[in-house]
Amino acid sequence: MSTHNPASIAGVIFSISSSVLFGVLYYYSTLLAPLNGIQIYGWRILLTIPCLTLFLIATRQAKDVTAIWKRLKHEPWLWLALPVSSFLVGVQLWLFLWAPVNGYALDVSLGYFLLPLTLVLTGRLVFKERITTLQKIVCAIAGVGVVNELLFAPQVSWPAFMVALGYPFYFALRRILKTSNLGGMWFDLLLSAPVAAWFIVETSKALPDGTFTATLLWLILGLGILSATSLGLMVLANHRLPLGLFGLLAYVEPALLVVVALLLGERIENMQWITYGCVWTAILLLIVDGVRSMRGEAVTGSRRKL
């Protein structure tokens, strides 16, 4: 008799599929020429909202949107806090699509490798979460890589630091606001819609006539479908997997982003190999720590059943 949990197996499939689609999306933006990063960001936001709305209805998660709307009536300060949350994730969504078009794909992938480490530090500093000895070692090794990037790399990888430092602020804020669900993401995208529409209208004026061919319009539609599907699969995986396993599988995405960056012709500079070596070593140790933690939880759970 198989001991595998069907829900967990489905969760693994959803997680890997989500990471693959995010990798495809990373490369996909280069197919949308002559649109620039700002225009691509605008179309992504406007097209993801209706697709995400359908996903919320289909998965019966629309109640999360309703709950936040009710809170807005009784907690006026949310009217100020939610736009900040929307701005923080909007910058990240823009950067994700801007980077591969402008030669910074490798830098952003480095940021996603650093992100789990900065999240560990955020959990410790902001939420007083326990940090293991191995996690302290991991952060120290990653710190060596960061120092190398700042002091010896040919140029400072500002997109990497924008991802690695910006997302923890965003996740911490959503946790404090208690909007860490798909409904919270829906509100973030909705509040970004006016800016996204303005980007499209204003920047499209500079495009030559005949830019929006049938092929480009289909590609733009595909952008929205890809974005919403990858996001939806990620949420489905999150609901079906233990948090530790979900976090470990998240490393598939930055690995694919590196592959996309190399396919686009970018190269890791000689001095940056020290940075990447430190970060990848830290990630490997973090995976070992995560696997060990999950095994411990599994043993504890088995004992409780007995």
RAMOPE-V861983 format. One record per backbone hydrogen bond with DSSP energy under -1.0 kcal/mol. CO is the residue of the C=O (numbers start at 1). NH is the residue of the N-H. E is the energy in kcal/mol with one decimal. If there is no record, write none. Layout:
co->CO nh->NH e->E
co->CO nh->NH e->E
This chain:
co->5 nh->9 e->-2.4
co->6 nh->10 e->-2.5
co->7 nh->11 e->-2.1
co->8 nh->12 e->-2.5
co->9 nh->13 e->-2.1
co->10 nh->14 e->-2.8
co->11 nh->15 e->-2.6
co->12 nh->16 e->-2.6
co->13 nh->17 e->-2.4
co->14 nh->18 e->-2.4
co->15 nh->19 e->-2.3
co->16 nh->20 e->-2.5
co->17 nh->21 e->-2.4
co->18 nh->22 e->-2.3
co->19 nh->23 e->-2.2
co->20 nh->24 e->-2.5
co->21 nh->25 e->-2.8
co->22 nh->26 e->-1.9
co->23 nh->27 e->-1.6
co->24 nh->28 e->-2.9
co->25 nh->29 e->-1.4
co->27 nh->30 e->-1.7
co->28 nh->31 e->-1.9
co->29 nh->32 e->-1.1
co->32 nh->35 e->-2.3
co->36 nh->40 e->-2.4
co->37 nh->41 e->-2.3
co->38 nh->42 e->-2.2
co->39 nh->43 e->-2.3
co->40 nh->44 e->-2.3
co->41 nh->45 e->-2.3
co->42 nh->46 e->-2.2
co->43 nh->47 e->-2.2
co->44 nh->48 e->-2.1
co->45 nh->49 e->-1.7
co->47 nh->51 e->-1.1
co->48 nh->52 e->-3.2
co->49 nh->53 e->-2.3
co->50 nh->54 e->-2.1
co->51 nh->55 e->-1.9
co->52 nh->56 e->-2.5
co->53 nh->57 e->-2.1
co->54 nh->58 e->-2.8
co->55 nh->59 e->-2.2
co->56 nh->61 e->-2.9
co->61 nh->64 e->-1.7
co->62 nh->66 e->-1.9
co->63 nh->67 e->-2.5
co->64 nh->68 e->-1.7
co->65 nh->69 e->-2.3
co->66 nh->70 e->-2.3
co->67 nh->71 e->-1.8
co->68 nh->72 e->-1.8
co->71 nh->75 e->-2.7
co->75 nh->78 e->-2.2
co->76 nh->79 e->-1.9
co->77 nh->80 e->-1.2
co->77 nh->81 e->-1.8
co->78 nh->82 e->-2.8
co->81 nh->85 e->-2.0
co->82 nh->86 e->-2.7
co->83 nh->87 e->-2.3
co->84 nh->88 e->-2.3
co->85 nh->89 e->-2.0
co->86 nh->90 e->-2.2
co->87 nh->91 e->-2.1
co->88 nh->92 e->-1.1
co->89 nh->93 e->-2.5
co->90 nh->94 e->-2.3
co->91 nh->95 e->-2.4
co->92 nh->96 e->-2.2
co->93 nh->97 e->-1.1
co->94 nh->98 e->-2.4
co->95 nh->99 e->-2.6
co->98 nh->102 e->-1.2
co->99 nh->104 e->-2.9
co->104 nh->108 e->-2.0
co->105 nh->109 e->-2.0
co->106 nh->110 e->-1.8
co->107 nh->111 e->-1.6
co->108 nh->112 e->-1.8
co->109 nh->113 e->-1.5
co->110 nh->114 e->-2.1
co->111 nh->115 e->-1.5
co->114 nh->118 e->-2.0
co->115 nh->119 e->-2.4
co->116 nh->120 e->-1.6
co->117 nh->121 e->-1.8
co->118 nh->122 e->-2.3
co->119 nh->123 e->-2.6
co->120 nh->124 e->-1.7
co->121 nh->125 e->-2.9
co->122 nh->126 e->-2.8
co->123 nh->129 e->-2.7
co->132 nh->136 e->-1.8
co->133 nh->137 e->-2.0
co->134 nh->138 e->-2.6
co->135 nh->139 e->-2.4
co->136 nh->140 e->-1.9
co->137 nh->141 e->-2.5
co->138 nh->142 e->-2.6
co->139 nh->143 e->-2.1
co->140 nh->144 e->-1.6
co->141 nh->145 e->-1.5
co->142 nh->146 e->-2.2
co->143 nh->147 e->-2.6
co->144 nh->148 e->-2.4
co->145 nh->149 e->-2.1
co->146 nh->150 e->-2.1
co->147 nh->151 e->-2.4
co->148 nh->152 e->-2.7
co->148 nh->153 e->-1.2
co->156 nh->158 e->-1.9
co->157 nh->161 e->-1.6
co->158 nh->162 e->-2.1
co->159 nh->163 e->-1.9
co->160 nh->164 e->-2.7
co->161 nh->165 e->-2.2
co->162 nh->166 e->-1.6
co->163 nh->167 e->-1.8
co->166 nh->170 e->-1.8
co->167 nh->171 e->-3.1
co->168 nh->172 e->-2.5
co->169 nh->173 e->-2.3
co->170 nh->174 e->-2.4
co->171 nh->175 e->-1.9
co->172 nh->176 e->-2.3
co->173 nh->177 e->-2.7
co->174 nh->179 e->-2.5
co->179 nh->181 e->-2.3
co->181 nh->185 e->-1.7
co->182 nh->186 e->-2.2
co->183 nh->187 e->-2.0
co->184 nh->188 e->-2.1
co->185 nh->189 e->-2.4
co->186 nh->190 e->-2.5
co->187 nh->191 e->-2.5
co->192 nh->196 e->-2.5
co->193 nh->197 e->-2.9
co->194 nh->198 e->-2.1
co->195 nh->199 e->-2.5
co->196 nh->200 e->-2.1
co->197 nh->201 e->-2.5
co->198 nh->202 e->-2.7
co->199 nh->203 e->-2.2
co->200 nh->204 e->-1.7
co->203 nh->206 e->-1.1
co->204 nh->207 e->-1.1
co->208 nh->211 e->-1.3
co->211 nh->213 e->-2.1
co->213 nh->217 e->-2.4
co->214 nh->218 e->-2.1
co->215 nh->219 e->-2.1
co->216 nh->220 e->-2.4
co->217 nh->221 e->-2.2
co->218 nh->222 e->-2.3
co->219 nh->223 e->-1.5
co->220 nh->224 e->-1.4
co->221 nh->225 e->-1.9
co->222 nh->226 e->-2.9
co->223 nh->227 e->-2.3
co->224 nh->228 e->-2.5
co->225 nh->229 e->-2.5
co->226 nh->230 e->-2.5
co->227 nh->231 e->-1.9
co->228 nh->232 e->-2.7
co->229 nh->233 e->-2.6
co->230 nh->234 e->-1.7
co->231 nh->235 e->-2.0
co->232 nh->236 e->-2.4
co->233 nh->237 e->-2.4
co->234 nh->238 e->-2.1
co->235 nh->239 e->-1.6
co->237 nh->241 e->-1.4
co->242 nh->246 e->-2.6
co->243 nh->247 e->-2.3
co->244 nh->248 e->-2.0
co->245 nh->249 e->-2.5
co->248 nh->251 e->-1.6
co->249 nh->252 e->-1.8
co->251 nh->255 e->-1.4
co->252 nh->256 e->-2.0
co->253 nh->257 e->-2.2
co->254 nh->258 e->-1.9
co->255 nh->259 e->-1.6
co->256 nh->260 e->-2.5
co->257 nh->261 e->-2.4
co->258 nh->262 e->-2.4
co->259 nh->263 e->-2.2
co->260 nh->264 e->-1.8
co->261 nh->266 e->-2.1
co->262 nh->265 e->-1.4
co->270 nh->273 e->-1.2
co->272 nh->276 e->-2.8
co->273 nh->277 e->-2.7
co->274 nh->278 e->-2.4
co->275 nh->279 e->-2.5
co->276 nh->280 e->-3.0
co->277 nh->281 e->-2.0
co->278 nh->282 e->-2.4
co->279 nh->283 e->-2.5
co->280 nh->284 e->-2.3
co->281 nh->285 e->-2.2
co->282 nh->286 e->-2.2
co->283 nh->287 e->-2.3
co->284 nh->288 e->-2.2
co->285 nh->289 e->-2.5
co->286 nh->290 e->-2.2
co->287 nh->291 e->-2.9
co->288 nh->292 e->-2.4
co->289 nh->293 e->-2.1
co->290 nh->294 e->-2.4
co->291 nh->295 e->-2.3
co->292 nh->296 e->-2.0
co->293 nh->297 e->-2.1
co->294 nh->298 e->-2.2
co->295 nh->299 e->-2.5
co->296 nh->300 e->-2.3
co->297 nh->301 e->-2.5
co->298 nh->302 e->-2.1
co->299 nh->303 e->-2.2
co->300 nh->304 e->-1.9
co->301 nh->305 e->-1.7
co->302 nh->306 e->-1.7
